[in-house]
């Protein structure tokens, strides 16, 4: 029964192909994948009796319910059942192999609906067409365009009581659909819209494409550690190419929230704690998703989320209260949105948070005055899932009608999932809203549909032949591997890594030693069984059964009977231990906040037991957030932070362990020395009683009694298998004015024995401002590859834009005064030089 198996089953929602992969090393393992809806399934316990097996796992979308697989095999066939919460018990009969594509028959079905000779419309033509269509719509039909409905009643979010999507679409009560991952489903629903709805207006099809569609790339927090903007742009372009082939036209991403609290699970979806780097990555993602034109059927709409400040949830608890000053909002949380808007993002999604006591979905100061009026955004503003209805729950609206009014007054165009906007026609007739407000919203929605080409060719994105061509294409897989390699961060190394070829036996131990749970949250690939494990990656490097010992040791969150004892036995037989620990995918992402960001206790006990053998340990971490590593760092000779690296994770990690690639990633979030430091971030203020090396023995300072102020690993940190040396900083002048620039340079030398890539970082400190300024802020970086013994001068040019910030009294300004430029390998280890900005017109 070892190998790949499949079964195709009809569910109440769709035809579902279920794929099983059974492997055996120290024991049997079962991996399960589904398509077209990729349901995350992780089997935690597996019992095998002859040719029968029973696997049990947890369903993160239904806490307290279990996934149960019961299968019996005979020759090349199998039978059994799979219980999936939300879908029920599915009887199975299947066969060996991957099985047929569910989209094959669609190729012929879609052909009669193709339209040829459709060209991109000019803006003036679109405006005229929109006004003509708008004039023919009744008020109710206009409001119908402002609803986004789930593609089915199955949901990973909260249940929504509403009519079936087919009925809503046919009656013109939906303008867009969420989560129709199947090209067949997109075709069915689009056909209803075009043929049965009152005016035949096509639907938008939306999905969350966060770090890949079918080919999965590193999670965004990971790829931000590459500091490689072009590679990130390419990853998003590939994701758009794959997603659009299945009919998705509108992405619910990128997520560009700044966050300083690793307890918040959604840090995995963002670019970390820094607004400068976050802004550059936001721009790259928009450019990748949208390409040069939204009319290109291989691009998708980028939606900037979550506007704004959602990443500042108190205590790191998702959906919790946010309380920000306007200065912090504008100087820290807003810049990535400004960059994304300048890049032309077609959509924005509100946050779940409050701002100044008002939910973002109803916040006219945020959505209308700031986003629409000041920043000039004229695209589609969509609510997050259920956020309009939640205005009532927050206590800011009396009922659904009041919530709908406040959302529209704030500039909201689309309500996602819930139906509060059904109150809008009555509100208009009562004079509480104007029909002009409804017209404005619908005008933006229809304009987007014309820009995408849907109004002239409704089925243009449904391309099953493109699915077959582009999904998990070898070139895409290669790009995923390259970005995964660049995203790995070496946190510690005493020379244990890279592994030497003649090192002897290696014991690969831990719950992630041979796990396929390396993709991370917010991915819906049908190719999960193709994920390369660390064990498989090392075997590809030439390690044999005799030289690569294996033991899982424990589960992610619990013990395995005899697991630690077996792990210790394998460690004692080895010359070196690779310990693969971390978080499961469902421990980070949305609604996955953690009070403790240490490794689970079962894994800590495993590490302590293995460390007691005295064997050198290379710790490999798989996780979606910075972790508190105090209990493990002292036991590890080397630490490799690999995050969730995607489809090619095992190969990328093996490349780094063996020295085939030299790790070059740098952290974009600080790793705390202790959870009690959180929030800990590099660009903090000084305080009036700052702790320094000179005064640390004094009492009345801003410090802890029982630990350091500084993080364990700061922003920008990352080691290499070589050593880089920095010269002193040189300035070309001591001061500059508006319209001028100041050059600051440093010479970086590779003082080691192997080639490597260094990310040289420029920071600036404003010594005295009208409002207090951070101790330093990232303002530039350069990625430089240097051969062993090679050196290179790196020059940064500072202009007035690098000194500009927002103040309550003057708005955006650069204030004359003294500044410090820092250059170094991270935010802590820097050289410095002072200069002055003298202002001017």
NUTIVEX-454688 format. One line per 8 residues: their letters; for each residue x, y, z of C-alpha. Coordinates in steps of 0.25 Angstrom, whole numbers, plus 5000, padded with zeros to 4 digits. Layout:
BEGIN
A> X:Y:Z  ...
This chain:
BEGIN
XXXXXXXX> 5000:5000:5000  5012:5009:5000  5011:5020:4989  5001:5029:4983  4986:5026:4983  4973:5034:4979  4958:5034:4979  4948:5043:4973
XXXXXXXX> 4935:5046:4981  4923:5054:4979  4920:5063:4991  4908:5072:4993  4917:5084:4989  4926:5079:4978  4933:5067:4972  4945:5065:4980
XXXXXXXX> 4958:5057:4977  4965:5052:4989  4979:5048:4988  4987:5039:4998  5002:5037:5000  5007:5026:5009  5021:5025:5012  5029:5017:5022
XXXXXXXX> 5043:5020:5029  5043:5018:5044  5028:5015:5043  5017:5018:5033  5012:5032:5030  5000:5037:5023  4999:5050:5015  4985:5054:5009
XXXXXXXX> 4982:5065:4999  4969:5069:4992  4965:5077:4979  4960:5086:4974  4957:5091:4988  4971:5089:4995  4966:5085:5010  4978:5086:5020
XXXXXXXX> 4979:5072:5025  4989:5067:5035  4989:5053:5041  4994:5053:5055  4993:5038:5058  4993:5026:5049  4990:5012:5052  4993:5001:5042
XXXXXXXX> 4988:4986:5043  4992:4978:5031  4986:4985:5019  4977:4994:5027  4980:5007:5033  4973:5018:5041  4978:5032:5042  4973:5043:5051
XXXXXXXX> 4976:5058:5050  4970:5071:5055  4962:5081:5046  4967:5095:5049  4954:5101:5044  4945:5092:5053  4952:5092:5067  4948:5080:5075
XXXXXXXX> 4945:5071:5062  4955:5061:5056  4958:5057:5042  4957:5042:5041  4962:5033:5030  4959:5018:5029  4965:5011:5017  4967:4996:5013
XXXXXXXX> 4976:4993:5001  4975:4981:4992  4985:4980:4980  4983:4993:4972  4970:4997:4979  4965:5002:4992  4952:5005:4999  4948:5012:5012
XXXXXXXX> 4943:5026:5017  4948:5040:5020  4941:5048:5030  4943:5063:5028  4936:5073:5037  4927:5081:5029  4926:5071:5018  4923:5059:5026
XXXXXXXX> 4927:5044:5024  4931:5042:5010  4931:5027:5005  4943:5024:4996  4946:5015:4985  4959:5017:4978  4972:5013:4971  4987:5014:4971
XXXXXXXX> 4993:5027:4964  4990:5042:4964  4977:5040:4956  4971:5049:4945  4970:5064:4945  4956:5069:4949  4957:5080:4938  4959:5072:4926
XXXXXXXX> 4944:5071:4922  4943:5086:4923  4953:5089:4911  4941:5085:4902  4930:5091:4910  4936:5105:4910  4940:5106:4896  4926:5111:4891
XXXXXXXX> 4927:5122:4901  4940:5127:4896  4940:5141:4889  4951:5145:4880  4955:5159:4875  4953:5166:4889  4962:5177:4891  4966:5186:4903
XXXXXXXX> 4956:5198:4905  4961:5212:4906  4958:5219:4920  4948:5228:4912  4941:5216:4906  4940:5209:4920  4934:5222:4926  4923:5223:4916
XXXXXXXX> 4920:5208:4916  4919:5209:4931  4910:5221:4931  4901:5214:4921  4899:5202:4929  4898:5209:4942  4886:5217:4936  4879:5203:4933
XXXXXXXX> 4880:5197:4947  4869:5198:4958  4874:5202:4972  4873:5188:4976  4881:5183:4964  4892:5193:4967  4892:5188:4982  4893:5174:4977
XXXXXXXX> 4907:5177:4971  4912:5181:4985  4911:5167:4990  4922:5157:4990  4916:5143:4993  4924:5130:4997  4924:5120:4986  4918:5110:4995
XXXXXXXX> 4913:5107:5009  4926:5101:5013  4935:5111:5019  4948:5112:5027  4942:5125:5034  4929:5127:5042  4917:5121:5036  4908:5131:5029
XXXXXXXX> 4893:5129:5028  4888:5133:5014  4882:5127:5001  4890:5118:4992  4900:5125:4983  4893:5120:4971  4880:5127:4975  4887:5140:4979
XXXXXXXX> 4894:5141:4966  4882:5137:4957  4874:5148:4964  4885:5159:4962  4888:5159:4977  4903:5157:4976  4914:5164:4968  4926:5155:4972
XXXXXXXX> 4929:5141:4978  4939:5137:4989  4947:5124:4989  4942:5117:4975  4956:5110:4974  4951:5101:4964  4950:5105:4949  4938:5096:4948
XXXXXXXX> 4931:5104:4959  4935:5117:4953  4929:5113:4940  4916:5109:4946  4914:5122:4954  4919:5131:4943  4909:5124:4933  4897:5127:4943
XXXXXXXX> 4901:5141:4944  4902:5143:4929  4890:5135:4925  4880:5137:4937  4883:5150:4944  4875:5162:4940  4886:5169:4932  4896:5158:4930
XXXXXXXX> 4907:5165:4938  4919:5156:4940  4924:5152:4953  4937:5155:4959  4944:5143:4965  4952:5146:4978  4962:5137:4985  4973:5138:4996
XXXXXXXX> 4986:5136:4988  4996:5140:4998  5009:5132:4995  5006:5124:4983  4994:5118:4976  4998:5103:4972  5014:5105:4973  5015:5110:4987
XXXXXXXX> 5026:5120:4991  5032:5123:5004  5022:5130:5014  5023:5145:5012  5030:5147:5025  5041:5137:5020  5042:5143:5006  5044:5157:5012
XXXXXXXX> 5056:5152:5019  5062:5150:5005  5062:5165:5003  5061:5161:4988  5050:5170:4982  5051:5164:4968  5049:5150:4973  5037:5154:4981
XXXXXXXX> 5031:5161:4969  5034:5149:4961  5027:5140:4971  5015:5148:4971  5014:5148:4956  5015:5133:4956  5004:5132:4966  4995:5141:4958
XXXXXXXX> 4998:5133:4945  4994:5120:4952  4982:5126:4959  4976:5133:4947  4977:5120:4939  4966:5115:4949  4957:5127:4948  4962:5135:4959
XXXXXXXX> 4962:5150:4955  4963:5157:4969  4973:5154:4980  4971:5157:4994  4985:5160:4996  4996:5165:4998  4995:5166:5013  5004:5178:5016
XXXXXXXX> 5002:5180:5031  5014:5184:5039  5014:5177:5052  5024:5177:5064  5017:5166:5072  5021:5152:5068  5009:5146:5077  5000:5151:5066
XXXXXXXX> 4999:5139:5056  4997:5148:5044  5012:5152:5044  5014:5140:5035  5007:5148:5024  5014:5161:5025  5028:5167:5023  5031:5169:5038
XXXXXXXX> 5034:5181:5046  5040:5191:5037  5032:5201:5029  5043:5205:5019  5045:5190:5015  5030:5187:5016  5027:5198:5006  5037:5193:4996
XXXXXXXX> 5032:5179:4997  5017:5184:4996  5021:5191:4983  5028:5178:4977  5016:5170:4981  5006:5179:4974  5015:5179:4962  5016:5164:4962
XXXXXXXX> 5001:5161:4963  4996:5172:4954  5007:5172:4943  5006:5183:4933  4991:5183:4930  4979:5177:4937  4974:5173:4924  4985:5162:4923
XXXXXXXX> 4978:5149:4926  4990:5144:4934  4989:5156:4944  4980:5158:4956  4975:5170:4964  4984:5173:4976  4976:5176:4988  4984:5184:4999
XXXXXXXX> 4980:5179:5013  4977:5182:5024  4975:5197:5024  4980:5201:5034  4987:5197:5047  4982:5183:5048  4996:5178:5052  4996:5186:5065
XXXXXXXX> 4985:5177:5072  4987:5178:5087  4994:5166:5093  4996:5160:5079  4982:5154:5080  4976:5154:5066  4964:5163:5064  4967:5170:5077
XXXXXXXX> 4966:5185:5080  4976:5195:5074  4979:5208:5080  4989:5216:5071  4993:5231:5071  4992:5238:5057  5007:5239:5057  5010:5224:5059
XXXXXXXX> 4999:5221:5049  5005:5230:5038  5020:5228:5041  5019:5213:5043  5007:5206:5038  5002:5215:5026  5015:5215:5017  5013:5201:5011
XXXXXXXX> 4999:5205:5007  5004:5218:5001  5014:5210:4993  5004:5200:4989  4995:5211:4984  5006:5218:4976  5008:5204:4969  4994:5204:4965
XXXXXXXX> 4987:5194:4974  4973:5192:4969  4967:5189:4982  4968:5192:4997  4962:5183:5008  4959:5189:5022  4965:5183:5035  4957:5177:5046
XXXXXXXX> 4962:5187:5056  4958:5200:5062  4964:5213:5060  4961:5224:5070  4950:5216:5075  4943:5213:5062  4943:5200:5054  4951:5202:5041
XXXXXXXX> 4939:5197:5033  4931:5209:5038  4943:5219:5039  4940:5230:5030  4953:5237:5035  4961:5225:5030  4954:5221:5018  4948:5233:5012
XXXXXXXX> 4957:5245:5017  4970:5238:5017  4969:5227:5007  4959:5233:4997  4962:5248:4998  4976:5250:5003  4983:5238:4996  4974:5238:4984
XXXXXXXX> 4969:5224:4984  4958:5222:4974  4958:5207:4973  4949:5197:4980  4949:5196:4995  4944:5183:5000  4941:5179:5014  4948:5167:5021
XXXXXXXX> 4940:5155:5024  4928:5159:5032  4934:5172:5036  4921:5180:5032  4913:5172:5041  4923:5172:5052  4921:5187:5053  4909:5184:5061
XXXXXXXX> 4917:5174:5070  4928:5184:5073  4916:5193:5079  4917:5204:5068  4904:5201:5061  4891:5198:5066  4887:5188:5056  4890:5183:5042
XXXXXXXX> 4884:5195:5035  4892:5205:5044  4904:5197:5040  4901:5197:5026  4899:5212:5026  4912:5215:5033  4920:5206:5024  4915:5213:5012
XXXXXXXX> 4917:5226:5018  4931:5222:5020  4933:5218:5005  4931:5203:5005  4928:5197:4992  4927:5182:4994  4922:5175:5007  4929:5161:5008
XXXXXXXX> 4920:5149:5012  4909:5155:5020  4897:5162:5016  4895:5175:5023  4895:5183:5010  4881:5178:5007  4877:5189:5016  4883:5200:5006
XXXXXXXX> 4870:5201:4997  4862:5205:5009  4872:5214:5014  4872:5222:5001  4857:5223:5000  4857:5228:5015  4867:5239:5011  4878:5233:5020
XXXXXXXX> 4887:5230:5009  4887:5236:4995  4886:5228:4982  4898:5235:4978  4906:5228:4988  4902:5215:4983  4905:5219:4969  4919:5223:4973
XXXXXXXX> 4921:5209:4979  4915:5202:4967  4922:5211:4957  4936:5206:4963  4932:5191:4963  4927:5192:4948  4939:5200:4944  4948:5189:4950
XXXXXXXX> 4940:5178:4942  4942:5186:4929  4957:5187:4932  4958:5172:4934  4951:5170:4921  4940:5162:4927  4929:5171:4922  4933:5168:4908
XXXXXXXX> 4938:5153:4910  4932:5148:4923  4939:5134:4922  4953:5139:4918  4959:5135:4931  4954:5120:4931  4965:5113:4924  4966:5098:4927
XXXXXXXX> 4977:5097:4917  4985:5108:4924  4983:5100:4937  4990:5088:4931  5001:5096:4925  5005:5105:4936  5000:5099:4950  5013:5094:4957
XXXXXXXX> 5021:5097:4944  5036:5093:4945  5040:5107:4943  5031:5111:4955  5036:5100:4964  5050:5105:4961  5047:5119:4964  5041:5114:4977
XXXXXXXX> 5054:5107:4981  5062:5119:4978  5054:5128:4987  5053:5118:4998  5069:5117:4997  5069:5133:4999  5059:5133:5010  5067:5124:5020
XXXXXXXX> 5074:5131:5031  5086:5126:5039  5084:5130:5053  5096:5123:5060  5108:5115:5056  5121:5111:5063  5126:5104:5050  5117:5092:5051
XXXXXXXX> 5111:5096:5038  5112:5094:5026  5112:5079:5028  5125:5073:5023  5125:5061:5013  5133:5052:5022  5126:5055:5035  5120:5041:5037
XXXXXXXX> 5106:5038:5042  5096:5049:5043  5083:5047:5051  5071:5054:5046  5062:5056:5058  5049:5063:5061  5034:5065:5056  5039:5073:5044
XXXXXXXX> 5050:5063:5040  5041:5056:5029  5028:5065:5030  5021:5071:5018  5015:5082:5027  5025:5092:5021  5016:5100:5013  5010:5109:5024
XXXXXXXX> 4997:5116:5025  4988:5122:5015  4991:5113:5003  4982:5104:4995  4990:5096:4986  4986:5083:4980  5001:5079:4980  5003:5077:4995
XXXXXXXX> 5008:5063:4993  5019:5068:4984  5025:5076:4996  5039:5072:4998  5042:5068:5012  5056:5070:5019  5058:5055:5019  5056:5054:5004
XXXXXXXX> 5065:5066:5002  5077:5060:5009  5075:5047:5002  5076:5054:4989  5090:5060:4994  5095:5045:4995  5092:5041:5009  5089:5027:5010
XXXXXXXX> 5080:5019:5020  5093:5016:5027  5098:5030:5028  5085:5037:5030  5078:5032:5043  5064:5036:5046  5054:5037:5057  5043:5047:5059
XXXXXXXX> 5044:5047:5074  5031:5054:5077  5019:5060:5070  5018:5075:5068  5010:5077:5081  5011:5064:5088  5019:5052:5091  5020:5039:5083
XXXXXXXX> 5021:5026:5091  5036:5023:5092  5039:5034:5083  5049:5041:5091  5056:5028:5095  5058:5025:5080  5063:5039:5077  5073:5038:5087
XXXXXXXX> 5078:5024:5082  5079:5030:5068  5087:5042:5073  5096:5033:5081  5099:5025:5068  5102:5038:5060  5113:5048:5059  5104:5060:5058
XXXXXXXX> 5089:5063:5060  5080:5071:5051  5068:5074:5060  5056:5079:5052  5046:5086:5061  5036:5097:5060  5021:5100:5058  5010:5093:5050
XXXXXXXX> 5004:5102:5039  4991:5104:5047  5000:5110:5059  5002:5123:5051  4993:5131:5041  4979:5137:5044  4973:5133:5057  4986:5127:5062
XXXXXXXX> 4991:5136:5073  5000:5130:5083  5002:5135:5098  5015:5127:5098  5024:5127:5086  5033:5116:5091  5034:5103:5084  5023:5093:5089
XXXXXXXX> 5027:5086:5102  5028:5072:5095  5039:5078:5086  5047:5085:5097  5048:5072:5104  5052:5065:5092  5063:5075:5090  5068:5074:5104
XXXXXXXX> 5069:5059:5103  5077:5059:5090  5086:5070:5096  5089:5062:5108  5096:5052:5098  5107:5062:5096  5106:5061:5081  5107:5074:5072
XXXXXXXX> 5093:5079:5069  5089:5087:5056  5075:5092:5059  5066:5094:5047  5053:5103:5050  5040:5102:5043  5031:5113:5048  5022:5125:5044
XXXXXXXX> 5027:5135:5054  5039:5139:5062  5041:5129:5074  5046:5131:5088  5058:5122:5087  5064:5124:5101  5062:5109:5105  5068:5103:5092
XXXXXXXX> 5078:5113:5087  5089:5109:5098  5088:5095:5093  5089:5097:5078  5103:5098:5072  5096:5104:5059  5082:5110:5057  5076:5111:5043
XXXXXXXX> 5063:5118:5042  5055:5113:5030  5041:5118:5033  5031:5111:5024  5038:5110:5011  5028:5105:5001  5028:5093:4991  5043:5092:4990
XXXXXXXX> 5046:5094:5005  5053:5081:5007  5063:5083:4996  5066:5097:5000  5069:5094:5014  5078:5082:5010  5085:5092:5000  5088:5101:5012
XXXXXXXX> 5092:5090:5022  5102:5084:5012  5107:5097:5008  5102:5096:4993  5097:5110:4996  5102:5120:5006  5091:5126:5014  5089:5140:5012
XXXXXXXX> 5075:5144:5018  5074:5155:5028  5063:5156:5039  5051:5165:5036  5046:5163:5050  5053:5163:5063  5054:5150:5071  5051:5153:5086
XXXXXXXX> 5061:5148:5097  5048:5146:5105  5033:5147:5102  5032:5157:5113  5040:5167:5104  5029:5167:5094  5027:5177:5086  5042:5177:5083
XXXXXXXX> 5046:5184:5070  5059:5192:5066  5053:5205:5062  5048:5209:5076  5049:5222:5083  5060:5225:5093  5052:5228:5106  5056:5239:5116
XXXXXXXX> 5065:5229:5123  5071:5220:5113  5079:5208:5117  5094:5208:5112  5107:5201:5114  5112:5212:5123  5100:5213:5132  5094:5198:5133
XXXXXXXX> 5098:5197:5147  5089:5208:5151  5075:5206:5157  5065:5216:5151  5066:5213:5136  5057:5207:5126  5061:5193:5128  5056:5179:5133
XXXXXXXX> 5061:5173:5146  5062:5159:5140  5067:5160:5126  5072:5169:5115  5065:5180:5107  5071:5175:5094  5065:5164:5085  5073:5151:5084
XXXXXXXX> 5074:5153:5069  5071:5168:5064  5065:5173:5051  5074:5171:5039  5082:5160:5046  5087:5148:5038  5100:5140:5038  5108:5134:5026
XXXXXXXX> 5118:5123:5024  5128:5134:5021  5131:5146:5029  5129:5161:5024  5137:5172:5029  5133:5187:5028  5142:5199:5028  5139:5212:5035
XXXXXXXX> 5128:5221:5028  5132:5232:5019  5123:5244:5016  5125:5253:5003  5121:5265:5011  5117:5269:5025  5103:5275:5022  5093:5277:5011
XXXXXXXX> 5081:5284:5007  5068:5282:5000  5070:5279:4985  5084:5273:4989  5089:5259:4993  5099:5254:5002  5107:5241:4999  5111:5232:5010
XXXXXXXX> 5120:5220:5007  5127:5208:5013  5136:5197:5008  5131:5183:5010  5141:5171:5009  5139:5156:5009  5149:5152:5019  5145:5137:5018
XXXXXXXX> 5149:5125:5009  5136:5124:5001  5127:5133:4993  5115:5140:5000  5105:5150:4998  5103:5161:5008  5092:5171:5010  5098:5184:5014
XXXXXXXX> 5088:5193:5022  5087:5208:5023  5080:5214:5035  5078:5228:5039  5075:5235:5053  5069:5249:5054  5076:5254:5067  5065:5264:5071
XXXXXXXX> 5051:5266:5065  5038:5273:5067  5033:5260:5072  5042:5249:5077  5049:5241:5066  5053:5226:5066  5067:5222:5070  5070:5218:5056
XXXXXXXX> 5061:5215:5043  5065:5207:5031  5066:5216:5019  5074:5207:5009  5081:5194:5006  5089:5187:4996  5091:5172:4993  5105:5169:4989
XXXXXXXX> 5111:5156:4985  5126:5156:4988  5136:5145:4984  5146:5140:4995  5156:5152:4997  5148:5161:4989  5144:5175:4994  5135:5186:4989
XXXXXXXX> 5131:5200:4992  5116:5202:4995  5111:5216:4993  5097:5221:4998  5091:5235:4994  5083:5242:5005  5073:5252:5000  5062:5260:5007
XXXXXXXX> 5052:5249:5005  5060:5240:5014  5058:5250:5025  5043:5253:5024  5033:5248:5034  5019:5252:5039  5017:5262:5050  5004:5267:5056
XXXXXXXX> 5007:5281:5054  5014:5281:5040  5009:5269:5033  5020:5262:5025  5033:5270:5026  5048:5268:5028  5053:5277:5039  5067:5283:5039
XXXXXXXX> 5077:5278:5049  5087:5267:5053  5086:5253:5048  5094:5240:5049  5096:5231:5038  5099:5216:5041  5103:5205:5032  5105:5191:5036
XXXXXXXX> 5101:5176:5034  5089:5178:5043  5082:5188:5052  5091:5186:5064  5105:5184:5058  5107:5197:5051  5118:5208:5048  5113:5222:5049
XXXXXXXX> 5116:5236:5044  5109:5250:5047  5104:5260:5037  5094:5272:5037  5082:5275:5029  5081:5290:5027  5067:5291:5020  5063:5301:5010
X> 5052:5302:4999
